[in-house]
Amino acid sequence: MRLAGGSDRCAGRVELWRSGRWGTVCDDHWDLQDADVVCTQLGCGYALSVTGQGGPFPPGRGPVYLDDLNCTGKEDNLWSCPAVVDESDCGHKEDAGVTCSEMRAVRLTGGLDRCSGRVEIHRNGSWVSVCDNCWNERLASMVCTMLECGTEAIQFSQFVPPLDYNKNDTQWYYSCSSNAQNLWQCREIINNPHLCKNSKASGVICNGHQAMRLAGGSDRCAGRVELWRSGRWGTVCDDHWDLQDADVVCAQLGCGYALSVTGQGGPFPPGRGPVYLDDLNCTGK
């Protein structure tokens, strides 16, 4: 058995090997008890969630080996569960999938897009932070590569304000050899009071990141439009600036839609640095 199409070996589309071919499992009546058998057999803990038609994992190929599974969750493998074998009326758009508790994944949170923010890893069924003691450019760049956010870290330390841990967060520490290509090839240390003493959470801004912010306003959803590029914040010229252009900004920042636009003589103070864009002509979509 294997899980395919996921972020690591403990998440993905369920596939079974039989008679020299990989095949899939239909999602009819697919539930956490069935998925628990998969996670246990693969040494991936327990099932956190199950997926089927329309889920995040791409459809498979080959035969559909099992359908209408009815496991108790205690079986040694899926073949031991009551099921319909070699069902022909279930297509690959209905392939069953699972995310197990031991899935390893990384994400960035709290930033302006998915390629910037506090580093969080998925371990033991939950998302946890990484302490910034010995966090360096090489480790930060690994995260960027893993997330397909470029290959280099624009910024990886000295964030203002400092990045705090979530309440009751487990603190993880990574020690990587010179041969490591990603965090999963590094040594993991958990809640070591010496290594993570007086530390903050680690973070990164990747070079694949296209950040935006509104500055000089009363809150994060009002202000002068600023873009981050090549390590510097810059602005946008107000020539032909209209509600369609501004709608794109509001949507990207999760701030709804544009109520009004301003330019020269408006309420927000002038910015600094380069002017990155002029004569914008967005559709708003």
Residue, then its C-alpha position, 0 to 999 in steps of 0.5 A: m500500500r502507498l499514499a500518492g499525490g500528497s505532500d509526503r508519504c503519510a498523505g495522499r490517494v490510497e493505492l494498493w499493489r496487486s498482480g503487478r499493478w497499482g490500483t485505487v480505492c473507491d470513496d463510497h462509504w470511505d470513512l475514518q475507520d477505513a482510513d485508520v487501517v491505512c495510516t496504521q499499516l504505513g506507520c503514519g499514526y492515525a487518520l486526521s481526515v479523509t477525502g474523496q471526489g473533489g479532494p486535494f489529491p489528483p486522480g489515479r490510474g489503473p484498476v479500482y480494487l476495493d469499494d464500499l469498505n466497512c473497516t472497524g479500524k482494527e484490521d491489519n490491512l484493507w484486504s481484511c475489511p469487508a468490501v466489494v472487490d474489483e468494482s467496475d462502476c467507480g471511476h478515478k474521480e472518486d478515488a479515496g484519500v487520507t491525511c494521517s497524523e504523521m504527515r510532515a508538511v511545512r507552511l508559512t503563516g501570518g505573512l502577506d502571502r503564502c511565501s512569507g511568515r512564521v515557519e510552522i511544521h505539521r508533526n504529530g497531528s498538529w501545526v507547531s513552530v520552529c525556534d529561531n536559535c541557530w535558524n539561518e539563511r540555509l535552513a530558511s532557503m530550504v523552506c522556500t524551496m520546499l514550498e516552491c516559493g523560490t530558492e532563497a530567503i530575502q529575510f530570515s531573522q530580525f523581524v520587527p516585531p519579533l515572531d511569537y510562538n502560539k500559546n502552548d506551542t511545542q518548540w521544534y529545533y532543526s540541526c541540519s548536516s551539510n548534505a541535507q536538502n530539506l528539513w525532513q533530512c535534518r535532526e529534529i529536537i523537541n522542547n529542549p529548554h537549552l536550545c530554545k531558551n529565550s528564543k522566538a519563532s522562526g520566519v522567512i520571506c522567500n524570494g518567490h514572494q510578491a508581498m503587498r501592504l497598505a501603509g499609513g492608514s488606520d488599519r491594515c485594510a486602508g492606506r498607501v499601496e506598497l509592494w515588496r520587490s528585490g528586498r525593498w518596499g516601493t509604491v504604485c503611481d496613481d495615474h489611471w488608478d481606479l476601483q478595478d485596480a484597487d479591488v485586486v489589492c483588497a482581494q489579495l489582502g483579504c480585505g473585501y472590495a474597494l470602497s474608494v481610491t485616493g491619489q495625489g493630495g489624499p489622506f495617506p502620507p507619501g511613501r519612499g523608495p522606488v515607484y514599481l507600477d504605473d498606468l495600471n489597467c486591471t479588470g478587478k478579477 
